[in-house]
Amino acid sequence: TRAKLAGRNIGAAVLLVFVALILLHIALIAMAVGLVLALQPLVTIWGAIAIVVGLMLLGVCALVYGAVSRGKTVAEMFAKDAVSEHASEHEA
């Protein structure tokens, strides 16, 4: 049936995305190690680690800020809907 076929395809798609995320994670680790090794002659190993980790943490902060901002936008959308629905109930 179509539902069974769709279920299999969704399962396969989820598995492919999961494997892709694992490979992306490995690639990011390799990039971080490569950056540390490349920077090490310039700023010592500890300086290179500090630079790479600091840049990664700044990236994480930017991503979290963006996610929180979008979450607040969505919350405001639903809050406005709830207020307008609540007001229309009292008018009726």
Backbone atoms as SQL, in Angstrom:
CREATE TABLE atoms (id INTEGER PRIMARY KEY, chain TEXT, resi INTEGER, resn TEXT, atom TEXT, x REAL, y REAL, z REAL);
INSERT INTO atoms VALUES
  (1, 'A', 1, 'THR', 'N', 0.834, -1.200, 0.000),
  (2, 'A', 1, 'THR', 'CA', 0.000, 0.000, 0.000),
  (3, 'A', 1, 'THR', 'C', 0.874, 1.258, 0.000),
  (4, 'A', 2, 'ARG', 'N', 0.244, 2.378, -0.311),
  (5, 'A', 2, 'ARG', 'CA', 0.996, 3.632, -0.331),
  (6, 'A', 2, 'ARG', 'C', 1.498, 4.027, 1.044),
  (7, 'A', 3, 'ALA', 'N', 0.681, 3.788, 2.059),
  (8, 'A', 3, 'ALA', 'CA', 1.084, 4.156, 3.409),
  (9, 'A', 3, 'ALA', 'C', 2.320, 3.368, 3.837),
  (10, 'A', 4, 'LYS', 'N', 2.345, 2.092, 3.524),
  (11, 'A', 4, 'LYS', 'CA', 3.490, 1.252, 3.864),
  (12, 'A', 4, 'LYS', 'C', 4.739, 1.721, 3.121),
  (13, 'A', 5, 'LEU', 'N', 4.577, 2.029, 1.849),
  (14, 'A', 5, 'LEU', 'CA', 5.695, 2.512, 1.041),
  (15, 'A', 5, 'LEU', 'C', 6.188, 3.867, 1.554),
  (16, 'A', 6, 'ALA', 'N', 5.250, 4.737, 1.894),
  (17, 'A', 6, 'ALA', 'CA', 5.621, 6.046, 2.442),
  (18, 'A', 6, 'ALA', 'C', 6.368, 5.886, 3.762),
  (19, 'A', 7, 'GLY', 'N', 5.905, 4.970, 4.604),
  (20, 'A', 7, 'GLY', 'CA', 6.569, 4.708, 5.877),
  (21, 'A', 7, 'GLY', 'C', 7.998, 4.228, 5.685),
  (22, 'A', 8, 'ARG', 'N', 8.199, 3.346, 4.725),
  (23, 'A', 8, 'ARG', 'CA', 9.554, 2.861, 4.446),
  (24, 'A', 8, 'ARG', 'C', 10.446, 3.994, 3.947),
  (25, 'A', 9, 'ASN', 'N', 9.892, 4.819, 3.059),
  (26, 'A', 9, 'ASN', 'CA', 10.683, 5.926, 2.527),
  (27, 'A', 9, 'ASN', 'C', 11.019, 6.954, 3.601),
  (28, 'A', 10, 'ILE', 'N', 10.087, 7.208, 4.484),
  (29, 'A', 10, 'ILE', 'CA', 10.357, 8.137, 5.583),
  (30, 'A', 10, 'ILE', 'C', 11.434, 7.558, 6.497),
  (31, 'A', 11, 'GLY', 'N', 11.331, 6.279, 6.804),
  (32, 'A', 11, 'GLY', 'CA', 12.343, 5.632, 7.629),
  (33, 'A', 11, 'GLY', 'C', 13.717, 5.690, 6.985),
  (34, 'A', 12, 'ALA', 'N', 13.776, 5.433, 5.683),
  (35, 'A', 12, 'ALA', 'CA', 15.052, 5.496, 4.966),
  (36, 'A', 12, 'ALA', 'C', 15.596, 6.917, 4.965),
  (37, 'A', 13, 'ALA', 'N', 14.716, 7.887, 4.783),
  (38, 'A', 13, 'ALA', 'CA', 15.144, 9.287, 4.771),
  (39, 'A', 13, 'ALA', 'C', 15.704, 9.691, 6.132),
  (40, 'A', 14, 'VAL', 'N', 15.046, 9.290, 7.201),
  (41, 'A', 14, 'VAL', 'CA', 15.522, 9.603, 8.551),
  (42, 'A', 14, 'VAL', 'C', 16.892, 8.974, 8.780),
  (43, 'A', 15, 'LEU', 'N', 17.060, 7.744, 8.346),
  (44, 'A', 15, 'LEU', 'CA', 18.351, 7.072, 8.493),
  (45, 'A', 15, 'LEU', 'C', 19.440, 7.805, 7.712),
  (46, 'A', 16, 'LEU', 'N', 19.140, 8.215, 6.496),
  (47, 'A', 16, 'LEU', 'CA', 20.117, 8.949, 5.692),
  (48, 'A', 16, 'LEU', 'C', 20.500, 10.282, 6.332),
  (49, 'A', 17, 'VAL', 'N', 19.528, 10.992, 6.869),
  (50, 'A', 17, 'VAL', 'CA', 19.816, 12.258, 7.552),
  (51, 'A', 17, 'VAL', 'C', 20.666, 11.999, 8.792),
  (52, 'A', 18, 'PHE', 'N', 20.377, 10.945, 9.518),
  (53, 'A', 18, 'PHE', 'CA', 21.150, 10.603, 10.705),
  (54, 'A', 18, 'PHE', 'C', 22.605, 10.321, 10.339),
  (55, 'A', 19, 'VAL', 'N', 22.826, 9.531, 9.303),
  (56, 'A', 19, 'VAL', 'CA', 24.190, 9.223, 8.859),
  (57, 'A', 19, 'VAL', 'C', 24.879, 10.500, 8.370),
  (58, 'A', 20, 'ALA', 'N', 24.153, 11.363, 7.665),
  (59, 'A', 20, 'ALA', 'CA', 24.724, 12.622, 7.199),
  (60, 'A', 20, 'ALA', 'C', 25.158, 13.503, 8.369),
  (61, 'A', 21, 'LEU', 'N', 24.348, 13.546, 9.422),
  (62, 'A', 21, 'LEU', 'CA', 24.714, 14.335, 10.608),
  (63, 'A', 21, 'LEU', 'C', 25.944, 13.756, 11.302),
  (64, 'A', 22, 'ILE', 'N', 26.065, 12.440, 11.346),
  (65, 'A', 22, 'ILE', 'CA', 27.259, 11.818, 11.927),
  (66, 'A', 22, 'ILE', 'C', 28.494, 12.208, 11.114),
  (67, 'A', 23, 'LEU', 'N', 28.392, 12.128, 9.782),
  (68, 'A', 23, 'LEU', 'CA', 29.530, 12.489, 8.940),
  (69, 'A', 23, 'LEU', 'C', 29.867, 13.980, 9.071),
  (70, 'A', 24, 'LEU', 'N', 28.859, 14.832, 9.185),
  (71, 'A', 24, 'LEU', 'CA', 29.101, 16.249, 9.388),
  (72, 'A', 24, 'LEU', 'C', 29.835, 16.483, 10.707),
  (73, 'A', 25, 'HIS', 'N', 29.432, 15.784, 11.730),
  (74, 'A', 25, 'HIS', 'CA', 30.078, 15.888, 13.038),
  (75, 'A', 25, 'HIS', 'C', 31.549, 15.500, 12.942),
  (76, 'A', 26, 'ILE', 'N', 31.825, 14.403, 12.262),
  (77, 'A', 26, 'ILE', 'CA', 33.210, 13.958, 12.084),
  (78, 'A', 26, 'ILE', 'C', 34.004, 14.996, 11.287),
  (79, 'A', 27, 'ALA', 'N', 33.387, 15.564, 10.256),
  (80, 'A', 27, 'ALA', 'CA', 34.063, 16.577, 9.447),
  (81, 'A', 27, 'ALA', 'C', 34.396, 17.819, 10.275),
  (82, 'A', 28, 'LEU', 'N', 33.471, 18.226, 11.146),
  (83, 'A', 28, 'LEU', 'CA', 33.733, 19.386, 12.001),
  (84, 'A', 28, 'LEU', 'C', 34.862, 19.105, 12.987),
  (85, 'A', 29, 'ILE', 'N', 34.920, 17.897, 13.512),
  (86, 'A', 29, 'ILE', 'CA', 36.019, 17.524, 14.398),
  (87, 'A', 29, 'ILE', 'C', 37.343, 17.574, 13.630),
  (88, 'A', 30, 'ALA', 'N', 37.353, 17.020, 12.415),
  (89, 'A', 30, 'ALA', 'CA', 38.563, 17.041, 11.603),
  (90, 'A', 30, 'ALA', 'C', 38.984, 18.477, 11.282),
  (91, 'A', 31, 'MET', 'N', 38.019, 19.340, 11.002),
  (92, 'A', 31, 'MET', 'CA', 38.340, 20.735, 10.725),
  (93, 'A', 31, 'MET', 'C', 38.947, 21.410, 11.955),
  (94, 'A', 32, 'ALA', 'N', 38.382, 21.146, 13.121),
  (95, 'A', 32, 'ALA', 'CA', 38.894, 21.742, 14.346),
  (96, 'A', 32, 'ALA', 'C', 40.319, 21.266, 14.623),
  (97, 'A', 33, 'VAL', 'N', 40.573, 19.981, 14.460),
  (98, 'A', 33, 'VAL', 'CA', 41.919, 19.438, 14.676),
  (99, 'A', 33, 'VAL', 'C', 42.886, 20.057, 13.669),
  (100, 'A', 34, 'GLY', 'N', 42.450, 20.149, 12.412),
  (101, 'A', 34, 'GLY', 'CA', 43.294, 20.750, 11.387),
  (102, 'A', 34, 'GLY', 'C', 43.626, 22.201, 11.688),
  (103, 'A', 35, 'LEU', 'N', 42.642, 22.958, 12.164),
  (104, 'A', 35, 'LEU', 'CA', 42.886, 24.356, 12.524),
  (105, 'A', 35, 'LEU', 'C', 43.873, 24.469, 13.684),
  (106, 'A', 36, 'VAL', 'N', 43.715, 23.610, 14.665),
  (107, 'A', 36, 'VAL', 'CA', 44.642, 23.630, 15.800),
  (108, 'A', 36, 'VAL', 'C', 46.056, 23.329, 15.312),
  (109, 'A', 37, 'LEU', 'N', 46.200, 22.308, 14.470),
  (110, 'A', 37, 'LEU', 'CA', 47.528, 21.957, 13.957),
  (111, 'A', 37, 'LEU', 'C', 48.102, 23.070, 13.087),
  (112, 'A', 38, 'ALA', 'N', 47.268, 23.741, 12.321),
  (113, 'A', 38, 'ALA', 'CA', 47.745, 24.825, 11.455),
  (114, 'A', 38, 'ALA', 'C', 48.148, 26.060, 12.263),
  (115, 'A', 39, 'LEU', 'N', 47.417, 26.341, 13.338),
  (116, 'A', 39, 'LEU', 'CA', 47.711, 27.524, 14.149),
  (117, 'A', 39, 'LEU', 'C', 48.828, 27.294, 15.155),
  (118, 'A', 40, 'GLN', 'N', 49.098, 26.054, 15.492),
  (119, 'A', 40, 'GLN', 'CA', 50.061, 25.718, 16.541),
  (120, 'A', 40, 'GLN', 'C', 51.441, 26.336, 16.332),
  (121, 'A', 41, 'PRO', 'N', 52.005, 26.349, 15.126),
  (122, 'A', 41, 'PRO', 'CA', 53.318, 26.986, 14.979),
  (123, 'A', 41, 'PRO', 'C', 53.287, 28.505, 15.197),
  (124, 'A', 42, 'LEU', 'N', 52.127, 29.103, 15.023),
  (125, 'A', 42, 'LEU', 'CA', 52.018, 30.558, 15.143),
  (126, 'A', 42, 'LEU', 'C', 51.790, 31.030, 16.574),
  (127, 'A', 43, 'VAL', 'N', 50.995, 30.293, 17.349),
  (128, 'A', 43, 'VAL', 'CA', 50.567, 30.798, 18.669),
  (129, 'A', 43, 'VAL', 'C', 50.698, 29.765, 19.784),
  (130, 'A', 44, 'THR', 'N', 51.449, 28.745, 19.656),
  (131, 'A', 44, 'THR', 'CA', 51.597, 27.611, 20.579),
  (132, 'A', 44, 'THR', 'C', 50.347, 26.735, 20.545),
  (133, 'A', 45, 'ILE', 'N', 50.470, 25.535, 21.040),
  (134, 'A', 45, 'ILE', 'CA', 49.346, 24.588, 20.999),
  (135, 'A', 45, 'ILE', 'C', 48.178, 25.081, 21.839),
  (136, 'A', 46, 'TRP', 'N', 48.476, 25.634, 23.037),
  (137, 'A', 46, 'TRP', 'CA', 47.394, 26.096, 23.910),
  (138, 'A', 46, 'TRP', 'C', 46.693, 27.315, 23.333),
  (139, 'A', 47, 'GLY', 'N', 47.449, 28.191, 22.700),
  (140, 'A', 47, 'GLY', 'CA', 46.835, 29.339, 22.045),
  (141, 'A', 47, 'GLY', 'C', 45.950, 28.915, 20.887),
  (142, 'A', 48, 'ALA', 'N', 46.424, 27.922, 20.114),
  (143, 'A', 48, 'ALA', 'CA', 45.632, 27.425, 18.991),
  (144, 'A', 48, 'ALA', 'C', 44.335, 26.791, 19.482),
  (145, 'A', 49, 'ILE', 'N', 44.432, 26.006, 20.541),
  (146, 'A', 49, 'ILE', 'CA', 43.225, 25.382, 21.103),
  (147, 'A', 49, 'ILE', 'C', 42.265, 26.468, 21.589),
  (148, 'A', 50, 'ALA', 'N', 42.796, 27.477, 22.262),
  (149, 'A', 50, 'ALA', 'CA', 41.946, 28.558, 22.777),
  (150, 'A', 50, 'ALA', 'C', 41.249, 29.295, 21.630),
  (151, 'A', 51, 'ILE', 'N', 41.979, 29.567, 20.555),
  (152, 'A', 51, 'ILE', 'CA', 41.390, 30.276, 19.413),
  (153, 'A', 51, 'ILE', 'C', 40.273, 29.440, 18.786),
  (154, 'A', 52, 'VAL', 'N', 40.550, 28.165, 18.536),
  (155, 'A', 52, 'VAL', 'CA', 39.570, 27.305, 17.867),
  (156, 'A', 52, 'VAL', 'C', 38.338, 27.111, 18.742),
  (157, 'A', 53, 'VAL', 'N', 38.544, 26.812, 20.012),
  (158, 'A', 53, 'VAL', 'CA', 37.408, 26.622, 20.919),
  (159, 'A', 53, 'VAL', 'C', 36.628, 27.923, 21.077),
  (160, 'A', 54, 'GLY', 'N', 37.340, 29.043, 21.184),
  (161, 'A', 54, 'GLY', 'CA', 36.667, 30.334, 21.312),
  (162, 'A', 54, 'GLY', 'C', 35.802, 30.645, 20.103),
  (163, 'A', 55, 'LEU', 'N', 36.338, 30.406, 18.911),
  (164, 'A', 55, 'LEU', 'CA', 35.549, 30.648, 17.700),
  (165, 'A', 55, 'LEU', 'C', 34.333, 29.720, 17.628),
  (166, 'A', 56, 'MET', 'N', 34.523, 28.476, 18.024),
  (167, 'A', 56, 'MET', 'CA', 33.386, 27.543, 18.019),
  (168, 'A', 56, 'MET', 'C', 32.319, 27.981, 19.021),
  (169, 'A', 57, 'LEU', 'N', 32.739, 28.436, 20.191),
  (170, 'A', 57, 'LEU', 'CA', 31.769, 28.890, 21.188),
  (171, 'A', 57, 'LEU', 'C', 31.041, 30.152, 20.728),
  (172, 'A', 58, 'LEU', 'N', 31.752, 31.050, 20.038),
  (173, 'A', 58, 'LEU', 'CA', 31.078, 32.221, 19.474),
  (174, 'A', 58, 'LEU', 'C', 30.029, 31.796, 18.444),
  (175, 'A', 59, 'GLY', 'N', 30.363, 30.802, 17.633),
  (176, 'A', 59, 'GLY', 'CA', 29.401, 30.271, 16.669),
  (177, 'A', 59, 'GLY', 'C', 28.183, 29.674, 17.353),
  (178, 'A', 60, 'VAL', 'N', 28.430, 28.945, 18.425),
  (179, 'A', 60, 'VAL', 'CA', 27.328, 28.347, 19.185),
  (180, 'A', 60, 'VAL', 'C', 26.441, 29.445, 19.760),
  (181, 'A', 61, 'CYS', 'N', 27.056, 30.490, 20.316),
  (182, 'A', 61, 'CYS', 'CA', 26.275, 31.598, 20.876),
  (183, 'A', 61, 'CYS', 'C', 25.412, 32.263, 19.809),
  (184, 'A', 62, 'ALA', 'N', 25.984, 32.465, 18.620),
  (185, 'A', 62, 'ALA', 'CA', 25.219, 33.081, 17.534),
  (186, 'A', 62, 'ALA', 'C', 24.045, 32.202, 17.124),
  (187, 'A', 63, 'LEU', 'N', 24.266, 30.897, 17.043),
  (188, 'A', 63, 'LEU', 'CA', 23.187, 29.978, 16.666),
  (189, 'A', 63, 'LEU', 'C', 22.088, 29.936, 17.731),
  (190, 'A', 64, 'VAL', 'N', 22.489, 29.896, 18.996),
  (191, 'A', 64, 'VAL', 'CA', 21.502, 29.873, 20.084),
  (192, 'A', 64, 'VAL', 'C', 20.716, 31.183, 20.106),
  (193, 'A', 65, 'TYR', 'N', 21.403, 32.307, 19.904),
  (194, 'A', 65, 'TYR', 'CA', 20.718, 33.596, 19.864),
  (195, 'A', 65, 'TYR', 'C', 19.680, 33.621, 18.749),
  (196, 'A', 66, 'GLY', 'N', 20.062, 33.113, 17.579),
  (197, 'A', 66, 'GLY', 'CA', 19.119, 33.065, 16.464),
  (198, 'A', 66, 'GLY', 'C', 17.930, 32.170, 16.757),
  (199, 'A', 67, 'ALA', 'N', 18.188, 31.020, 17.382),
  (200, 'A', 67, 'ALA', 'CA', 17.101, 30.098, 17.715),
  (201, 'A', 67, 'ALA', 'C', 16.154, 30.710, 18.745),
  (202, 'A', 68, 'VAL', 'N', 16.711, 31.355, 19.764),
  (203, 'A', 68, 'VAL', 'CA', 15.872, 31.981, 20.796),
  (204, 'A', 68, 'VAL', 'C', 15.053, 33.115, 20.195),
  (205, 'A', 69, 'SER', 'N', 15.677, 33.892, 19.324),
  (206, 'A', 69, 'SER', 'CA', 14.965, 34.996, 18.677),
  (207, 'A', 69, 'SER', 'C', 13.784, 34.484, 17.860),
  (208, 'A', 70, 'ARG', 'N', 14.019, 33.425, 17.089),
  (209, 'A', 70, 'ARG', 'CA', 12.923, 32.863, 16.294),
  (210, 'A', 70, 'ARG', 'C', 11.862, 32.232, 17.195),
  (211, 'A', 71, 'GLY', 'N', 12.275, 31.610, 18.277),
  (212, 'A', 71, 'GLY', 'CA', 11.313, 31.042, 19.216),
  (213, 'A', 71, 'GLY', 'C', 10.426, 32.111, 19.829),
  (214, 'A', 72, 'LYS', 'N', 11.026, 33.258, 20.160),
  (215, 'A', 72, 'LYS', 'CA', 10.243, 34.360, 20.714),
  (216, 'A', 72, 'LYS', 'C', 9.256, 34.896, 19.679),
  (217, 'A', 73, 'THR', 'N', 9.692, 34.944, 18.422),
  (218, 'A', 73, 'THR', 'CA', 8.806, 35.410, 17.359),
  (219, 'A', 73, 'THR', 'C', 7.591, 34.496, 17.235),
  (220, 'A', 74, 'VAL', 'N', 7.831, 33.196, 17.259),
  (221, 'A', 74, 'VAL', 'CA', 6.728, 32.233, 17.168),
  (222, 'A', 74, 'VAL', 'C', 5.819, 32.353, 18.388),
  (223, 'A', 75, 'ALA', 'N', 6.413, 32.500, 19.566),
  (224, 'A', 75, 'ALA', 'CA', 5.611, 32.634, 20.795),
  (225, 'A', 75, 'ALA', 'C', 4.725, 33.878, 20.727),
  (226, 'A', 76, 'GLU', 'N', 5.285, 34.977, 20.196),
  (227, 'A', 76, 'GLU', 'CA', 4.492, 36.197, 20.063),
  (228, 'A', 76, 'GLU', 'C', 3.343, 36.007, 19.074),
  (229, 'A', 77, 'MET', 'N', 3.586, 35.250, 18.011),
  (230, 'A', 77, 'MET', 'CA', 2.522, 34.983, 17.039),
  (231, 'A', 77, 'MET', 'C', 1.346, 34.282, 17.700),
  (232, 'A', 78, 'PHE', 'N', 1.662, 33.257, 18.486),
  (233, 'A', 78, 'PHE', 'CA', 0.597, 32.499, 19.139),
  (234, 'A', 78, 'PHE', 'C', -0.023, 33.291, 20.279),
  (235, 'A', 79, 'ALA', 'N', 0.749, 34.129, 20.942),
  (236, 'A', 79, 'ALA', 'CA', 0.195, 34.949, 22.015),
  (237, 'A', 79, 'ALA', 'C', -0.812, 35.931, 21.434),
  (238, 'A', 80, 'LYS', 'N', -0.515, 36.504, 20.268),
  (239, 'A', 80, 'LYS', 'CA', -1.448, 37.429, 19.626),
  (240, 'A', 80, 'LYS', 'C', -2.726, 36.706, 19.218),
  (241, 'A', 81, 'ASP', 'N', -2.595, 35.485, 18.705),
  (242, 'A', 81, 'ASP', 'CA', -3.766, 34.698, 18.337),
  (243, 'A', 81, 'ASP', 'C', -4.608, 34.385, 19.568),
  (244, 'A', 82, 'ALA', 'N', -3.957, 34.027, 20.663),
  (245, 'A', 82, 'ALA', 'CA', -4.686, 33.681, 21.878),
  (246, 'A', 82, 'ALA', 'C', -5.415, 34.896, 22.427),
  (247, 'A', 83, 'VAL', 'N', -4.768, 36.051, 22.372),
  (248, 'A', 83, 'VAL', 'CA', -5.404, 37.269, 22.873),
  (249, 'A', 83, 'VAL', 'C', -6.605, 37.625, 22.007),
  (250, 'A', 84, 'SER', 'N', -6.466, 37.539, 20.675),
  (251, 'A', 84, 'SER', 'CA', -7.578, 37.894, 19.798),
  (252, 'A', 84, 'SER', 'C', -8.714, 36.881, 19.919),
  (253, 'A', 85, 'GLU', 'N', -8.404, 35.606, 20.089),
  (254, 'A', 85, 'GLU', 'CA', -9.448, 34.601, 20.280),
  (255, 'A', 85, 'GLU', 'C', -10.161, 34.822, 21.605),
  (256, 'A', 86, 'HIS', 'N', -9.387, 35.153, 22.650),
  (257, 'A', 86, 'HIS', 'CA', -9.961, 35.386, 23.958),
  (258, 'A', 86, 'HIS', 'C', -10.883, 36.614, 23.926),
  (259, 'A', 87, 'ALA', 'N', -10.471, 37.639, 23.228),
  (260, 'A', 87, 'ALA', 'CA', -11.280, 38.861, 23.127),
  (261, 'A', 87, 'ALA', 'C', -12.558, 38.593, 22.327),
  (262, 'A', 88, 'SER', 'N', -12.458, 37.819, 21.261),
  (263, 'A', 88, 'SER', 'CA', -13.637, 37.554, 20.456),
  (264, 'A', 88, 'SER', 'C', -14.646, 36.678, 21.206),
  (265, 'A', 89, 'GLU', 'N', -14.167, 35.823, 22.115),
  (266, 'A', 89, 'GLU', 'CA', -15.069, 34.996, 22.911),
  (267, 'A', 89, 'GLU', 'C', -15.899, 35.857, 23.855),
  (268, 'A', 90, 'HIS', 'N', -15.245, 36.897, 24.426),
  (269, 'A', 90, 'HIS', 'CA', -15.964, 37.761, 25.350),
  (270, 'A', 90, 'HIS', 'C', -16.938, 38.695, 24.653),
  (271, 'A', 91, 'GLU', 'N', -16.667, 39.016, 23.403),
  (272, 'A', 91, 'GLU', 'CA', -17.557, 39.893, 22.661),
  (273, 'A', 91, 'GLU', 'C', -18.849, 39.159, 22.276),
  (274, 'A', 92, 'ALA', 'N', -18.773, 37.863, 22.080),
  (275, 'A', 92, 'ALA', 'CA', -19.931, 37.104, 21.608),
  (276, 'A', 92, 'ALA', 'C', -20.952, 36.857, 22.665);
